[in-house]
């Protein structure tokens, strides 16, 4: 994201949808910018044990970061969560709770401003696993990694 956020604002204004969303962990790197520029946005915080995140990342990509990199990533997430958790437009859900239909429907209602729910959506979402393709260049294509490299280059060396 450009320092002034212009690239994000341009991306988000490309479509004429009435409800639009973005899911990018890079939001954690500058939560205040998003809160300042999108005060009416809804923020969904999905909590997952960090050890599970590390295990999933390592298994999926077959690479490992140094422990200090993981620690810095956890610190960034914790700081972002603190800023968002009590925000009036934020909702919190546990990662493991996203298997239950009622929780998926609650997230759907929150994110879509209560667009109609169809029961078939549960079948679509209950086993949905979203992963970045293994061929994805983590160091250069990911918004989160781009920002992390810029802000903390010393942490972004693989072990």
ROLUMBA-219218 format. One record per residue (C-alpha): x, y, z; residue number from 1. Coordinates in Angstrom, 2 decimals, decimal comma. Each point is the difference from the previous one (the first is absolute). Layout:
% residues N
    east   north      up   k
       X       Y       Z NUM
...
END
This chain:
% residues 159
    east   north      up   k
    0,00    0,00    0,00   1
    1,31    3,43   -0,87   2
    0,81    2,13    3,03   3
   -3,00    2,21   -0,76   4
   -2,29   -2,99   -0,73   5
   -0,80    1,23   -3,51   6
    0,51   -3,42   -1,57   7
   -2,43   -1,60    2,46   8
   -2,58    2,74   -0,51   9
    0,32   -0,37   -3,77  10
   -0,47   -3,77    0,24  11
   -3,06    0,34    2,22  12
   -1,62    2,59   -2,29  13
    0,34   -2,09   -3,18  14
   -3,35   -1,68    0,47  15
   -3,41    1,54    0,50  16
   -1,16   -2,58    2,55  17
   -1,95    1,24    2,96  18
    1,85   -2,40    2,32  19
    3,65   -0,74   -0,60  20
    2,56   -1,68    2,16  21
    3,66   -0,71    0,29  22
    1,80   -2,79    1,77  23
    3,67    0,76    0,34  24
    2,15   -0,56    3,03  25
    1,89    3,18   -0,94  26
   -2,79    1,91    1,72  27
    1,70   -1,02    3,24  28
    3,05    2,08   -0,94  29
   -1,87    3,30    0,06  30
   -3,42   -0,49    1,56  31
   -0,25    3,66    0,92  32
    0,18    1,04   -3,66  33
   -2,98   -2,23   -0,78  34
   -1,94    1,24    3,01  35
    0,70    3,62   -1,02  36
   -0,85   -0,47   -3,68  37
   -2,84   -2,49    0,36  38
   -1,70    0,89    3,29  39
   -3,24   -1,74   -1,00  40
    1,64   -3,20   -1,23  41
   -0,67   -3,28    1,73  42
    2,97   -1,91    1,36  43
   -0,10   -3,74    0,53  44
    2,66   -1,36    2,34  45
    0,58   -3,73   -0,34  46
    2,03   -1,36    2,89  47
    2,03   -3,13   -0,51  48
    2,66   -1,36    2,33  49
    3,26    1,38   -1,33  50
    1,67   -3,40    0,27  51
   -2,63   -1,28   -2,48  52
    0,78    2,90   -2,36  53
    3,71   -0,81    0,09  54
   -0,63   -3,72   -0,53  55
   -2,41    0,62   -2,89  56
    2,35    2,49   -1,66  57
    3,03   -2,25    0,37  58
   -1,83   -3,09   -1,29  59
   -1,62    1,85   -2,90  60
    3,08    1,81   -1,27  61
    2,75   -2,27    1,26  62
    2,01    2,93    1,32  63
    0,65    1,31    3,46  64
    0,59    3,47    1,35  65
    2,39    0,70    2,83  66
   -1,57    0,07    3,47  67
    0,52    3,77    0,29  68
   -1,98    0,48   -3,22  69
   -2,91   -2,03    1,39  70
    0,21    1,97    3,25  71
   -0,15    3,30   -1,90  72
   -2,97   -1,23   -2,05  73
   -1,80   -1,01    3,18  74
    0,74    3,39    1,59  75
   -1,38    1,77   -3,09  76
   -3,17   -2,09    0,10  77
   -0,48    0,53    3,74  78
    0,39    3,77   -0,38  79
   -2,47    0,09   -2,90  80
   -2,48   -2,15    1,90  81
    0,20    2,36    2,99  82
   -0,90    2,92   -2,26  83
   -2,93   -1,82   -1,59  84
   -1,49   -2,19    2,71  85
   -2,11    2,73    1,61  86
   -0,75    1,89   -3,19  87
   -3,78    0,35   -0,45  88
    0,21   -1,40   -3,54  89
    2,12   -3,01    0,89  90
   -1,05   -3,56    0,56  91
    2,11   -2,77    1,48  92
   -0,21   -3,69   -0,81  93
    2,16   -2,99    0,83  94
    1,45   -1,81   -3,00  95
   -1,25   -3,38    1,26  96
   -3,53    1,38    0,39  97
   -0,20    0,56   -3,75  98
   -1,10   -3,61   -0,47  99
   -3,44    0,58    1,52 100
   -2,79    1,23   -2,26 101
   -1,29    2,57    2,49 102
    3,44    1,58    0,27 103
    0,53    0,02   -3,76 104
   -3,40    1,60   -0,41 105
    0,83    2,64    2,63 106
    3,21    0,84   -1,87 107
   -1,96    0,11   -3,27 108
   -2,58    2,37    1,49 109
    2,70    2,22    1,47 110
    2,12    0,18   -3,15 111
   -2,83    0,36   -2,51 112
   -2,24    2,34    2,03 113
   -2,55   -2,82    0,36 114
   -0,26   -1,05   -3,64 115
   -2,37   -2,95   -0,38 116
    1,39   -3,27    1,30 117
   -0,57   -3,18   -1,96 118
    0,46   -3,31    1,87 119
    2,13   -1,30   -2,90 120
    2,63    2,54    0,98 121
    0,84   -2,04    3,07 122
    0,96   -2,93   -2,24 123
    2,21    2,37   -1,98 124
    1,71    1,63    2,99 125
    0,21   -2,75    2,65 126
    2,99   -1,77   -1,53 127
    1,44    2,95   -1,86 128
    3,74    0,25    0,37 129
    1,58    3,10   -1,41 130
    3,71   -0,26   -0,57 131
    2,38    2,03   -2,04 132
    1,32   -2,16   -2,88 133
    3,30   -1,66    0,88 134
    1,55    1,76   -2,98 135
   -0,89    3,40    1,45 136
    3,12    2,06    0,53 137
   -0,47    0,91    3,66 138
    2,78    2,55    0,06 139
   -1,21    2,11   -2,93 140
   -3,67   -0,55   -0,81 141
   -1,66   -0,02    3,39 142
   -1,14    3,40    1,22 143
    0,84   -1,05    3,52 144
    3,47   -1,21   -0,88 145
    0,72    3,09   -2,12 146
   -0,80    2,22    2,95 147
    1,85   -2,19    2,48 148
    3,11    0,01   -2,19 149
   -0,17    3,80   -0,26 150
   -0,56    0,55    3,72 151
    2,13   -2,81    1,44 152
    2,48   -1,27   -2,62 153
    2,15   -1,60    2,67 154
   -2,81   -2,41    0,89 155
   -0,78   -1,25   -3,47 156
    2,89   -2,32   -0,57 157
   -0,96   -3,62   -0,11 158
    1,68   -2,32    2,46 159
END
